[in-house]
Amino acid sequence: MPVPSYDKFIEPILRFLADHPAGAPAREVHDAAADALALSESDRQELIPTGQAAYKNRAGWAHDRLKLAGYSASPKHGIWCLTEAGRKFITDNPAPLSAQQVEAL
């Protein structure tokens, strides 16, 4: 299975960060999202042309999208956390997010 597009990483990242209110290191978020998406070890070894793991790249893009929406932040280098707006969004949307909700971010 190829590594999913970055939009598929948005919900797993939101849910993981909701469970870690103080924030979490990006590497933990990358791995938690990969686990939630059931990425195999070979999926995790897939690289983009720059040499970065594709799943880490896609998680990074998802986090950028969440930051642009005002739902996440990086209070310190390498630490990701939800903002107050992100916590409210995830509380107001407990069911799996629809494609329209993800697209609206």
KEKE-3310 file (N, C-alpha, C; in steps of 0.2 Angstrom, whole numbers, plus 5000, padded with zeros to 4 digits):
npx = (5004:5003:5010:4998:4990:4993:4982:4975:4982:4978:4967:4972:4982:4976:4968:4978:4986:4975:4975:4986:4988:4998:5006:5017:5032:5037:5042:5035:5022:5022:5025:5014:5003:5006:5005:4991:4986:4989:5001:5013:5030:5037:5030:5034:5047:5047:5054:5054:5060:5070:5075:5069:5058:5043:5031:5033:5035:5022:5015:5020:5016:5002:5002:5006:4995:4985:4990:4989:4975:4973:4972:4983:4999:5017:5025:5038:5053:5050:5040:5023:5007:4989:4979:4968:4957:4959:4957:4944:4938:4940:4933:4920:4918:4918:4916:4922:4930:4923:4926:4924:4925:4938:4943:4939:4948)
npy = (4994:5011:5025:5036:5051:5068:5073:5062:5061:5070:5069:5058:5065:5076:5069:5062:5072:5078:5069:5072:5085:5093:5094:5086:5078:5080:5068:5058:5060:5058:5044:5040:5043:5036:5023:5024:5024:5012:5009:4999:4992:4992:5002:5013:5014:5020:5033:5050:5060:5069:5061:5060:5051:5046:5046:5054:5066:5068:5069:5081:5090:5089:5094:5107:5111:5111:5120:5132:5132:5136:5127:5120:5121:5125:5126:5125:5121:5107:5102:5098:5104:5105:5120:5131:5132:5121:5111:5113:5111:5097:5092:5096:5088:5073:5061:5051:5062:5070:5069:5082:5090:5089:5094:5107:5113)
npz = (5000:4995:5003:5011:5005:5011:5017:5023:5035:5043:5052:5061:5067:5073:5083:5090:5095:5103:5113:5120:5128:5132:5122:5109:5104:5087:5080:5088:5085:5071:5070:5078:5069:5058:5064:5066:5054:5049:5043:5035:5039:5027:5020:5028:5025:5013:5003:4999:4985:4991:5001:5013:5024:5017:5024:5035:5029:5024:5035:5041:5031:5034:5047:5044:5037:5047:5056:5048:5048:5061:5071:5076:5083:5085:5098:5103:5094:5085:5093:5093:5095:5100:5097:5107:5098:5090:5100:5103:5090:5089:5100:5096:5085:5086:5079:5065:5054:5040:5022:5017:5029:5031:5019:5021:5030)
capx = (5000:5008:5009:4992:4991:4994:4975:4973:4986:4975:4963:4976:4987:4972:4966:4984:4987:4970:4976:4992:4987:5004:5010:5022:5038:5035:5043:5030:5016:5023:5024:5007:4999:5008:5001:4983:4984:4991:5007:5018:5037:5039:5027:5038:5053:5047:5057:5053:5067:5075:5078:5065:5053:5037:5025:5035:5034:5015:5013:5022:5011:4996:5003:5006:4988:4982:4993:4985:4968:4973:4971:4989:5005:5023:5027:5045:5055:5050:5035:5017:5001:4983:4978:4962:4953:4959:4954:4936:4936:4940:4928:4914:4918:4920:4915:4927:4929:4921:4931:4922:4928:4946:4945:4938:4954)
capy = (5000:5017:5030:5040:5058:5071:5074:5057:5061:5076:5066:5055:5069:5079:5064:5060:5078:5079:5065:5075:5092:5097:5093:5080:5078:5078:5061:5054:5062:5055:5037:5038:5044:5030:5017:5024:5023:5005:5009:4993:4994:4994:5009:5018:5015:5024:5039:5055:5062:5072:5056:5060:5046:5049:5047:5060:5072:5069:5071:5088:5094:5089:5098:5114:5113:5112:5127:5137:5133:5139:5121:5117:5126:5122:5131:5125:5118:5100:5100:5100:5104:5108:5126:5131:5131:5114:5107:5114:5107:5090:5090:5096:5083:5066:5055:5052:5068:5069:5072:5089:5093:5089:5099:5114:5115)
capz = (5000:4996:5009:5009:5004:5018:5020:5027:5041:5047:5058:5066:5070:5078:5088:5094:5099:5108:5119:5123:5129:5133:5115:5109:5099:5080:5079:5091:5081:5064:5071:5080:5063:5054:5067:5065:5047:5048:5038:5036:5039:5020:5019:5032:5022:5007:5003:4994:4982:4996:5006:5019:5024:5014:5029:5039:5025:5023:5042:5041:5027:5037:5052:5041:5036:5054:5058:5044:5050:5068:5075:5079:5084:5087:5103:5103:5088:5085:5097:5090:5100:5098:5100:5109:5093:5088:5105:5102:5084:5090:5104:5092:5080:5089:5075:5060:5050:5033:5017:5017:5035:5030:5014:5023:5034)
cpx = (5004:5006:5003:4994:4991:4987:4973:4977:4983:4972:4967:4980:4982:4970:4972:4985:4982:4971:4983:4992:4993:5009:5014:5027:5035:5036:5038:5024:5016:5022:5017:5002:5000:5004:4994:4981:4987:4997:5012:5025:5039:5037:5032:5045:5053:5049:5054:5060:5072:5078:5074:5060:5046:5031:5027:5034:5026:5012:5015:5018:5004:4996:5003:4999:4984:4984:4989:4978:4967:4972:4977:4994:5011:5026:5035:5047:5054:5044:5028:5012:4995:4983:4971:4957:4953:4956:4946:4934:4935:4935:4921:4913:4921:4920:4921:4925:4927:4926:4930:4925:4935:4947:4944:4944:4958)
cpy = (5006:5021:5035:5047:5062:5072:5068:5057:5066:5073:5063:5059:5073:5075:5063:5067:5080:5075:5067:5082:5096:5097:5087:5081:5076:5071:5056:5054:5058:5047:5035:5039:5038:5024:5018:5023:5016:5004:5003:4996:4996:5001:5014:5019:5019:5031:5044:5057:5065:5067:5056:5054:5050:5051:5053:5066:5073:5072:5079:5092:5094:5094:5106:5116:5115:5119:5132:5138:5135:5133:5118:5122:5122:5127:5131:5121:5110:5097:5103:5099:5107:5115:5126:5129:5124:5109:5107:5110:5100:5088:5091:5091:5076:5061:5056:5058:5066:5072:5080:5093:5094:5094:5106:5117:5119)
cpz = (5000:5001:5007:5008:5011:5021:5025:5034:5046:5053:5063:5070:5075:5084:5093:5099:5104:5114:5123:5123:5130:5127:5115:5103:5092:5078:5082:5087:5074:5065:5074:5074:5059:5057:5066:5058:5044:5043:5040:5037:5032:5018:5022:5029:5016:5008:4998:4991:4986:5001:5012:5018:5022:5020:5034:5035:5025:5030:5043:5037:5031:5043:5050:5040:5042:5057:5055:5046:5057:5073:5079:5079:5085:5092:5104:5096:5089:5090:5094:5096:5097:5101:5103:5104:5090:5093:5104:5096:5085:5095:5101:5087:5082:5084:5069:5056:5043:5029:5017:5023:5034:5025:5016:5028:5030)
residu = (MET:PRO:VAL:PRO:SER:TYR:ASP:LYS:PHE:ILE:GLU:PRO:ILE:LEU:ARG:PHE:LEU:ALA:ASP:HIS:PRO:ALA:GLY:ALA:PRO:ALA:ARG:GLU:VAL:HIS:ASP:ALA:ALA:ALA:ASP:ALA:LEU:ALA:LEU:SER:GLU:SER:ASP:ARG:GLN:GLU:LEU:ILE:PRO:THR:GLY:GLN:ALA:ALA:TYR:LYS:ASN:ARG:ALA:GLY:TRP:ALA:HIS:ASP:ARG:LEU:LYS:LEU:ALA:GLY:TYR:SER:ALA:SER:PRO:LYS:HIS:GLY:ILE:TRP:CYS:LEU:THR:GLU:ALA:GLY:ARG:LYS:PHE:ILE:THR:ASP:ASN:PRO:ALA:PRO:LEU:SER:ALA:GLN:GLN:VAL:GLU:ALA:LEU)
# end
